[in-house]
Amino acid sequence: MSATSRPVIAVVGAGPGVSRSVALRFAREGYDAGLVGLDPDPLQALATEVAATGAQVGHVVADITDEAALRAAIARIGDSAGRIDVLHFNPSAFREKDPLELSVAELLQDVALGVGGLLTAVQAARPYLAAGSRVTVTGSMAADKPWNRAASLGVQKAGVRNLVHSLDTTLEPDGIRAVSVTVCGTLSDEGAFTPDRVADALWAAARQEPETWRSEVQYRG
């Protein structure tokens, strides 16, 4: 990537699934993209797909739970493009353990990814965000209706939604808004809850009018 007059989306937790669909959705709307993910092969594959839309794209391999590495990755994208117009945060940890099996260390490890990663990403991106910039987050019905067999996921999704509310209130005076999209269904390969349909909902949420802005939007299909 190089400095650009086109808007830029930075996707944290980039790879297959919703993050792929979000990156492609915004690229087709004229955005360049910076991608941050842990696994090099899916990250490179997504970068190639995004570039095929005509967008400039850069990608950085980083562990999202490594605060220094994530800050450096976001700064690399911001410095290269000269701006970040949308910061999208997607990752969460799925660990199949109920509350009697889950250790405190495991819970904190998962929350460090699914909630702490957003905090680090926004703090790192803030110098590159300007009035009109947006922070978007993939939320889940697990925040309200957790599955006990994946207890940490519900905690992550409730926590990240709460953090989005606080971020939105903090950033709003500078014209920057944050929103989580609560996906009220199970992701699938067809029907109302495909990754592409969720990406459409995230696109729409990012384009809300400031006067009627909601920091949580529910997507029900």
C-alpha positions as CSV (number, residue, x, y, z in Angstrom):
1,M,0.0,0.0,0.0
2,S,1.0,3.6,-0.5
3,A,-0.5,6.9,0.5
4,T,-3.9,7.2,-1.2
5,S,-6.8,9.6,-1.6
6,R,-9.2,6.6,-1.6
7,P,-10.8,5.6,1.7
8,V,-9.0,2.8,3.6
9,I,-10.4,0.0,5.7
10,A,-8.2,-1.8,8.2
11,V,-9.5,-5.3,9.0
12,V,-8.2,-6.9,12.2
13,G,-8.6,-10.6,12.3
14,A,-8.5,-11.0,8.5
15,G,-9.0,-14.4,7.0
16,P,-11.9,-16.5,5.7
17,G,-15.5,-16.0,6.8
18,V,-17.0,-12.6,7.7
19,S,-13.7,-10.7,7.7
20,R,-13.1,-11.8,4.1
21,S,-16.6,-10.7,3.1
22,V,-16.1,-7.4,4.8
23,A,-12.8,-6.7,3.1
24,L,-14.2,-7.5,-0.3
25,R,-17.5,-5.6,0.3
26,F,-15.6,-2.4,1.1
27,A,-13.1,-2.9,-1.6
28,R,-15.9,-3.1,-4.2
29,E,-17.2,0.2,-2.8
30,G,-13.9,1.9,-3.6
31,Y,-11.8,1.3,-0.4
32,D,-8.2,0.3,-0.3
33,A,-7.5,-2.3,2.5
34,G,-5.0,-3.1,5.1
35,L,-5.3,-6.6,6.5
36,V,-4.0,-8.0,9.9
37,G,-4.2,-11.7,10.7
38,L,-2.3,-14.5,12.3
39,D,-2.1,-17.1,9.5
40,P,0.0,-16.1,6.6
41,D,-1.6,-18.4,3.9
42,P,-5.2,-17.3,4.3
43,L,-4.1,-13.7,4.7
44,Q,-2.1,-13.8,1.5
45,A,-5.1,-15.5,-0.3
46,L,-7.4,-12.7,0.9
47,A,-5.0,-10.0,-0.1
48,T,-4.9,-11.5,-3.6
49,E,-8.7,-11.5,-3.8
50,V,-9.0,-7.9,-2.6
51,A,-6.3,-6.7,-5.1
52,A,-8.3,-8.3,-7.9
53,T,-11.1,-5.8,-7.2
54,G,-8.7,-3.0,-8.2
55,A,-8.0,-1.9,-4.6
56,Q,-4.5,-1.3,-3.1
57,V,-4.0,-3.8,-0.4
58,G,-1.4,-4.4,2.3
59,H,-1.3,-7.2,4.8
60,V,0.6,-7.8,8.1
61,V,1.0,-11.0,10.0
62,A,0.5,-10.3,13.7
63,D,-0.7,-12.0,16.9
64,I,-3.7,-9.9,17.9
65,T,-3.1,-10.8,21.6
66,D,0.5,-9.4,21.3
67,E,-0.2,-5.7,22.1
68,A,3.1,-4.4,20.7
69,A,2.8,-6.5,17.5
70,L,-0.8,-5.4,16.9
71,R,0.1,-1.7,17.5
72,A,3.0,-2.0,15.0
73,A,0.7,-3.7,12.4
74,I,-1.9,-0.9,12.7
75,A,0.8,1.8,12.5
76,R,2.3,0.1,9.4
77,I,-1.1,0.3,7.7
78,G,-1.8,3.9,8.8
79,D,1.7,5.1,7.9
80,S,1.6,3.5,4.5
81,A,-1.9,4.7,3.5
82,G,-1.8,8.0,5.4
83,R,-5.3,7.3,6.8
84,I,-7.7,4.8,8.2
85,D,-11.4,5.5,7.5
86,V,-12.9,2.3,8.8
87,L,-11.3,0.0,11.4
88,H,-13.1,-3.4,11.4
89,F,-12.5,-5.8,14.3
90,N,-13.6,-9.4,13.8
91,P,-11.8,-11.9,16.0
92,S,-13.0,-14.0,18.9
93,A,-11.9,-17.2,20.5
94,F,-14.1,-20.3,20.4
95,R,-13.2,-22.7,23.3
96,E,-15.6,-25.5,24.0
97,K,-15.6,-25.5,27.8
98,D,-18.5,-24.9,30.2
99,P,-18.0,-22.7,33.2
100,L,-17.0,-25.6,35.4
101,E,-14.3,-26.7,33.0
102,L,-13.0,-23.2,32.0
103,S,-10.0,-21.9,34.0
104,V,-9.5,-18.3,34.8
105,A,-6.4,-18.3,32.7
106,E,-8.3,-19.6,29.7
107,L,-11.0,-17.1,30.2
108,L,-8.6,-14.2,30.3
109,Q,-6.7,-15.5,27.3
110,D,-9.9,-15.5,25.3
111,V,-11.0,-12.1,26.5
112,A,-7.5,-10.7,25.6
113,L,-8.3,-11.7,22.0
114,G,-12.0,-10.9,21.7
115,V,-12.1,-7.7,23.7
116,G,-8.5,-6.6,24.5
117,G,-7.6,-6.8,20.8
118,L,-10.2,-4.1,20.0
119,L,-8.9,-1.8,22.7
120,T,-5.4,-2.1,21.3
121,A,-6.5,-1.7,17.7
122,V,-8.5,1.5,18.3
123,Q,-5.8,3.1,20.4
124,A,-3.2,2.3,17.7
125,A,-5.5,3.5,14.9
126,R,-6.6,6.7,16.6
127,P,-3.8,8.9,15.1
128,Y,-5.0,7.9,11.6
129,L,-8.8,8.4,12.3
130,A,-10.4,11.6,11.4
131,A,-14.0,13.0,11.5
132,G,-16.2,10.7,9.6
133,S,-14.1,7.6,10.4
134,R,-15.8,4.5,11.7
135,V,-15.0,1.6,14.0
136,T,-17.1,-1.6,13.2
137,V,-17.2,-4.8,15.2
138,T,-18.7,-8.2,14.4
139,G,-21.0,-9.0,17.4
140,S,-23.0,-12.1,18.2
141,M,-26.2,-13.2,19.9
142,A,-23.9,-15.1,22.3
143,A,-23.7,-11.8,24.2
144,D,-27.3,-12.2,25.3
145,K,-27.8,-15.9,24.8
146,P,-24.6,-17.7,25.5
147,W,-24.1,-21.4,24.9
148,N,-22.8,-22.8,28.2
149,R,-20.5,-25.2,26.4
150,A,-18.6,-22.2,25.0
151,A,-18.8,-19.9,28.1
152,S,-15.9,-17.7,27.2
153,L,-17.4,-16.7,23.8
154,G,-20.4,-15.1,25.5
155,V,-18.2,-13.2,27.8
156,Q,-16.1,-11.9,24.9
157,K,-19.2,-10.8,22.9
158,A,-20.8,-9.1,25.8
159,G,-17.6,-7.4,26.7
160,V,-16.7,-6.2,23.2
161,R,-20.3,-4.8,22.7
162,N,-19.9,-2.9,26.0
163,L,-16.5,-1.6,25.0
164,V,-18.0,-0.4,21.6
165,H,-20.6,1.7,23.5
166,S,-17.8,3.3,25.5
167,L,-15.6,3.9,22.5
168,D,-18.5,5.5,20.6
169,T,-19.2,7.9,23.4
170,T,-15.5,8.8,23.7
171,L,-14.9,9.2,20.0
172,E,-18.1,11.0,19.1
173,P,-17.0,14.6,20.0
174,D,-14.3,14.2,17.2
175,G,-16.8,13.0,14.7
176,I,-15.7,9.4,14.9
177,R,-18.3,6.7,15.6
178,A,-18.2,3.0,16.7
179,V,-20.8,0.3,16.1
180,S,-21.2,-3.4,16.8
181,V,-23.4,-5.5,14.6
182,T,-25.1,-8.2,16.7
183,V,-25.6,-11.2,14.4
184,C,-28.8,-12.8,15.7
185,G,-28.3,-16.1,13.9
186,T,-25.8,-18.8,13.1
187,L,-23.4,-18.2,10.2
188,S,-24.1,-20.5,7.3
189,D,-23.1,-21.1,3.6
190,E,-26.6,-20.1,2.4
191,G,-29.6,-18.1,3.5
192,A,-29.8,-14.9,5.6
193,F,-26.7,-15.5,7.7
194,T,-24.0,-16.0,5.1
195,P,-20.8,-14.0,5.6
196,D,-21.7,-11.8,2.6
197,R,-25.0,-10.9,4.1
198,V,-23.4,-10.1,7.5
199,A,-20.9,-7.9,5.6
200,D,-23.7,-6.1,4.0
201,A,-25.1,-5.4,7.5
202,L,-21.8,-4.1,8.6
203,W,-21.5,-1.9,5.6
204,A,-24.9,-0.4,6.3
205,A,-24.1,0.1,10.0
206,A,-21.0,2.0,9.1
207,R,-23.0,4.3,6.9
208,Q,-25.6,5.3,9.5
209,E,-26.5,9.0,9.7
210,P,-24.7,10.6,12.7
211,E,-28.0,12.2,13.9
212,T,-29.6,8.7,14.3
213,W,-26.5,6.8,15.1
214,R,-26.8,3.6,17.2
215,S,-23.7,2.0,18.7
216,E,-25.3,-1.4,18.4
217,V,-27.3,-2.7,15.4
218,Q,-29.0,-6.1,15.4
219,Y,-28.9,-8.1,12.2
220,R,-31.8,-10.5,12.2
221,G,-31.6,-11.6,8.6
